[in-house]
């Protein structure tokens, strides 16, 4: 194991011992913030230190086994044991390196998914509907709750825009790399000559943020309009202006919400989306300034870069960031995204490891 990794692990082991002492302090309950954060930190540290202790034990086993190589009668058995120990050690070192990677502080949060139709007119709106169903079904397979915040329907189905919220903790860590431009190539139902059309949508995945972490929003910077809801809801939405549109004047961001019959609830949801967007903008500015992500796999959520193509005639999906093509389009469009998502996460982790090793 490299010396800088070993030093980092030893420092974390010392920190774990400190946290354990703090957790046993009867005065901890008087500090609500530490009461909630210390147990989480201890769990994270324990996950690393257990592997580190296993690695150290294996290192001792390797040292002992190496001594047995000098005994001719034990040499063959020792060599076999050595192979097993060394293989396990390599596996643990890879796990430890991954656990030591810089953590995205938002990975533990849920997320907003914003899907907007791009080029392609009605076909783009239909594709936006397909993407929303894809992510909804992916969420269902994981027992995550997805709730629609707002929609703007397409003229012939699908959506010009749809925003949904997935509240499950950790959803952002799995979906954040979906941000970017998605392209579909297929024959529209209205195409009489069987020509393949290309349409696009943009997807933005933004972490949901606890209220105490949201940026302060000055009410004087907002223009709040009410209007009559156009979606489902029966007579109520037809007789009251329950929908909300909030414009953040300094940034020009506009958020609408008409999902609920209550104007008050719609306003609260819209403010949550606005706060998350503003914080996301600040986060991206900081990341750009720091230039810490070399290959920029992490989508900004507001860029048109094409990250993925769904080619229906050939039944394939290609992720252009990592050059991965899977001939499983039907499964993927039905929400079976695990292989794609895990491939992106692994590539991102590899990039981080490369950066970590080159800067230490």
C-alpha positions in Angstrom: 0.0 0.0 0.0 1.3 3.5 -0.9 2.6 5.5 2.0 0.2 8.4 1.6 -2.8 6.1 1.7 -1.4 4.3 4.8 -0.9 7.7 6.5 -4.4 8.7 5.7 -5.9 5.5 7.1 -3.9 5.8 10.3 -5.2 9.4 10.8 -8.8 8.2 10.3 -8.2 5.4 12.8 -7.2 8.1 15.4 -10.3 10.1 14.5 -12.5 7.1 15.0 -11.1 6.7 18.5 -11.8 10.4 19.2 -15.4 10.1 17.9 -16.0 7.1 20.0 -15.0 9.0 23.1 -17.3 11.9 22.2 -20.2 9.5 21.6 -19.8 8.2 25.1 -19.9 11.6 26.6 -23.2 12.2 28.4 -23.2 15.9 27.5 -23.6 15.0 23.8 -27.3 15.3 23.8 -27.1 18.9 24.7 -25.6 19.7 21.3 -28.2 18.7 18.8 -26.0 19.2 15.7 -23.2 16.9 17.0 -25.8 14.5 18.4 -26.9 13.8 14.8 -23.7 14.2 12.9 -21.2 12.2 15.1 -23.0 8.8 14.8 -23.1 9.2 11.0 -19.4 10.1 11.0 -18.6 7.1 13.3 -20.5 4.7 10.9 -18.5 6.0 7.9 -15.2 5.7 9.7 -16.0 2.3 11.0 -16.7 1.1 7.5 -13.2 2.1 6.5 -11.4 1.1 9.6 -12.8 -2.4 9.6 -11.3 -3.0 6.2 -8.1 -1.4 7.3 -7.8 -3.7 10.2 -8.5 -6.7 8.0 -5.7 -5.4 5.6 -3.3 -5.2 8.5 -4.1 -8.7 9.7 -3.6 -10.0 6.2 -0.2 -8.2 6.0 0.8 -10.0 9.2 -0.3 -13.3 7.7 1.8 -12.5 4.6 4.8 -11.8 6.7 4.4 -15.0 8.6 3.9 -17.0 5.5 6.9 -15.5 3.8 9.1 -17.0 6.6 7.7 -20.4 5.9 9.1 -20.3 2.4 12.5 -21.2 3.8 11.1 -24.5 5.1 11.3 -26.9 2.1 8.5 -29.2 3.5 6.2 -26.2 4.0 7.2 -24.2 0.9 4.4 -25.5 -1.5 1.6 -25.0 1.0 3.1 -21.6 2.0 3.1 -20.5 -1.7 -0.6 -21.4 -2.1 -1.5 -19.5 1.1 0.5 -16.6 -0.1 -1.5 -16.3 -3.3 -4.7 -16.3 -1.4 -3.5 -13.6 1.1 -2.1 -11.4 -1.6 -5.3 -11.6 -3.7 -7.4 -10.6 -0.7 -5.0 -7.8 0.1 -5.2 -6.3 -3.4 -9.0 -6.5 -3.2 -9.0 -4.7 0.2 -6.6 -2.0 -1.1 -9.0 -1.3 -4.0 -12.0 -1.0 -1.6 -10.0 1.3 0.7 -8.9 3.5 -2.1 -12.5 3.9 -3.3 -13.7 4.7 0.3 -11.0 7.4 0.6 -12.1 9.2 -2.5 -13.5 12.8 -1.9 -17.1 12.6 -1.0 -19.8 14.6 -2.8 -21.6 16.2 0.1 -24.9 16.0 -1.8 -24.7 12.3 -2.4 -26.9 11.5 0.6 -29.7 13.7 -0.7 -32.8 13.0 -2.8 -33.1 14.9 -6.1 -35.2 16.9 -8.5 -35.3 15.6 -12.1 -36.1 18.2 -14.7 -36.7 17.0 -18.3 -37.2 19.4 -21.1 -38.0 18.7 -24.8 -35.4 20.1 -27.1 -35.2 19.9 -30.9 -37.7 17.7 -32.6 -41.1 19.3 -31.8 -43.8 16.9 -30.9 -41.4 13.9 -31.1 -39.1 15.6 -28.6 -42.1 16.0 -26.2 -42.9 12.3 -26.6 -39.3 11.4 -25.9 -39.4 13.6 -22.7 -42.4 11.4 -21.6 -40.4 8.3 -22.4 -37.5 9.5 -20.3 -39.7 10.4 -17.4 -41.3 6.9 -17.4 -37.8 5.4 -17.6 -36.7 7.3 -14.5 -40.0 6.6 -12.7 -39.7 2.9 -13.3 -36.1 2.9 -12.2 -37.2 4.6 -8.9 -40.0 2.0 -8.5 -37.6 -0.9 -8.7 -35.7 0.7 -5.8 -38.9 1.5 -3.9 -38.2 5.3 -4.2 -41.1 7.7 -4.2 -41.2 10.0 -7.2 -43.7 12.9 -7.1 -44.4 15.3 -9.9 -43.8 18.9 -9.1 -44.9 20.5 -12.4 -45.6 19.7 -16.0 -46.1 21.4 -19.3 -47.8 18.9 -21.6 -46.9 18.4 -25.3 -49.6 19.0 -27.9 -49.6 15.4 -29.0 -48.6 13.7 -25.7 -45.5 13.7 -23.6 -44.1 16.8 -22.0 -42.5 20.1 -23.1 -41.2 20.1 -19.5 -41.7 18.0 -16.4 -40.1 18.3 -13.0 -40.3 15.5 -10.4 -38.9 15.0 -6.9 -37.4 11.8 -5.6 -37.1 12.1 -1.8 -35.1 8.9 -1.1 -31.8 9.6 0.6 -28.9 8.8 -1.8 -31.0 9.0 -5.0 -28.9 11.9 -6.1 -25.7 9.8 -6.0 -27.2 7.3 -8.4 -28.8 9.7 -10.8 -26.5 12.8 -10.9 -24.7 11.6 -14.0 -27.9 11.6 -16.0 -27.6 15.4 -16.4 -27.0 16.5 -20.0 -28.4 16.1 -23.5 -30.2 12.9 -24.4 -30.8 12.1 -28.1 -33.3 9.7 -29.6 -33.3 8.3 -33.2 -36.4 6.5 -34.3 -39.3 6.5 -36.8 -42.2 8.6 -35.5 -45.7 7.2 -35.7 -46.7 10.1 -38.0 -43.8 9.4 -40.5 -45.4 7.8 -43.6 -42.1 7.2 -45.5 -40.3 5.3 -42.7 -37.6 7.9 -42.2 -35.6 8.0 -39.0 -35.9 11.3 -37.1 -33.6 12.7 -34.5 -35.0 14.5 -31.4 -33.4 15.7 -28.2 -34.2 16.4 -24.6 -32.1 17.8 -21.7 -32.1 16.3 -18.3 -31.0 18.1 -15.1 -30.6 16.3 -11.9 -30.4 18.6 -8.9 -30.0 17.5 -5.3 -32.8 18.3 -2.8 -31.3 20.3 0.0 -32.4 20.6 3.7 -33.9 24.0 4.4 -31.0 25.0 6.7 -28.5 24.5 3.8 -30.5 26.4 1.2 -29.2 29.8 0.2 -31.0 32.8 1.6 -33.5 34.2 -0.9 -34.6 37.8 -0.5 -38.3 38.1 -1.0 -37.8 41.5 -2.8 -35.9 39.5 -5.5 -39.0 37.5 -6.3 -42.0 38.1 -8.5 -44.8 35.7 -7.5 -47.7 35.2 -9.9 -50.7 33.1 -9.5 -52.7 31.5 -12.3 -55.3 28.9 -13.0 -54.1 25.3 -13.1 -54.4 23.6 -16.5 -53.9 20.0 -15.4 -56.1 17.4 -13.7 -57.9 18.3 -10.5 -61.6 18.6 -11.3 -63.7 21.7 -10.7 -61.4 23.1 -8.0 -58.5 24.0 -10.3 -61.0 25.5 -12.8 -62.3 27.9 -10.2 -59.3 29.0 -8.2 -55.9 30.4 -9.1 -53.9 27.8 -7.2 -50.9 27.5 -9.5 -47.8 29.5 -8.7 -45.1 31.0 -10.8 -42.0 32.4 -9.1 -39.4 34.5 -10.9 -36.0 35.1 -9.3 -35.2 38.5 -10.8 -31.4 38.5 -10.3 -30.9 35.2 -12.0 -33.9 35.1 -14.3 -34.8 31.6 -13.0 -38.5 30.8 -13.3 -40.3 28.0 -11.4 -43.9 27.0 -11.7 -45.9 24.5 -9.6 -49.5 23.5 -10.0 -49.4 20.0 -8.7 -51.4 20.7 -5.6 -54.8 22.2 -5.1 -53.4 24.4 -2.3 -51.7 27.6 -3.4 -49.7 27.6 -0.2 -48.3 24.1 -0.9 -47.5 24.9 -4.5 -45.6 28.0 -3.4 -43.6 25.9 -0.9 -42.7 23.3 -3.6 -41.7 26.0 -6.0 -39.5 27.7 -3.4 -37.8 24.4 -2.7 -37.0 23.9 -6.4 -35.8 27.5 -6.8 -33.5 27.2 -3.7 -32.1 23.9 -5.0 -31.4 25.5 -8.4 -29.7 28.5 -7.0 -27.5 26.4 -4.8 -26.7 24.1 -7.7 -25.6 27.1 -9.7 -23.2 28.2 -6.9 -21.9 24.6 -6.6 -21.1 24.4 -10.3 -19.4 27.7 -10.3 -17.2 26.5 -7.4 -16.4 23.2 -9.2 -15.4 25.1 -12.4 -13.2 27.4 -10.4 -11.5 24.6 -8.6 -11.2 22.5 -11.8 -11.2 19.4 -9.7 -13.0 17.2 -12.2 -10.7 16.7 -15.2 -13.0 14.8 -17.6 -16.1 16.6 -16.5 -18.3 13.4 -16.3 -20.6 15.2 -13.9 -23.3 17.0 -15.9 -24.1 20.5 -15.0 -27.8 20.1 -15.7 -28.0 23.2 -17.8 -25.7 22.3 -20.7 -26.8 20.9 -24.1 -23.9 18.4 -24.4 -25.0 15.1 -25.8 -24.3 12.4 -23.3 -26.4 9.5 -24.6 -28.2 8.3 -27.8 -31.2 5.9 -27.8 -31.2 4.3 -31.3 -34.5 2.5 -31.7 -34.0 0.8 -35.1 -30.9 -0.9 -33.9 -32.1 -1.4 -30.3 -29.0 0.2 -28.8 -28.1 2.8 -26.2 -24.7 4.6 -26.4 -23.2 6.6 -23.6 -20.8 8.9 -25.4 -18.8 9.9 -22.3 -17.4 6.5 -21.8 -17.9 4.9 -25.2 -20.3 2.3 -23.8 -22.9 0.8 -26.2 -25.6 -1.7 -24.9 -28.0 -3.5 -27.2 -30.6 -3.5 -24.4 -32.8 -0.5 -25.4 -36.1 -2.0 -24.5 -34.9 -3.0 -21.0 -33.2 0.4 -20.5 -36.3 2.4 -21.5 -38.3 0.3 -19.1 -36.1 1.6 -16.2 -33.3 -1.0 -16.1 -30.6 1.5 -15.8 -28.2 -0.2 -13.3 -25.6 -1.3 -15.9 -25.4 2.2 -17.4 -25.3 4.0 -14.1 -22.7 1.7 -12.5 -20.4 2.0 -15.5 -20.5 5.8 -15.3 -19.9 5.7 -11.5 -16.9 3.3 -11.9 -15.4 5.5 -14.6 -15.8 8.6 -12.4 -14.2 6.8 -9.5 -11.3 5.8 -11.7 -10.8 9.4 -12.7 -10.8 10.5 -9.1 -8.2 7.8 -8.2 -6.0 9.0 -11.0 -6.2 12.6 -9.8 -5.6 11.5 -6.1 -2.5 9.5 -7.0 -1.0 12.3 -9.2 -1.4 15.0 -6.6 0.1 13.2 -3.6 
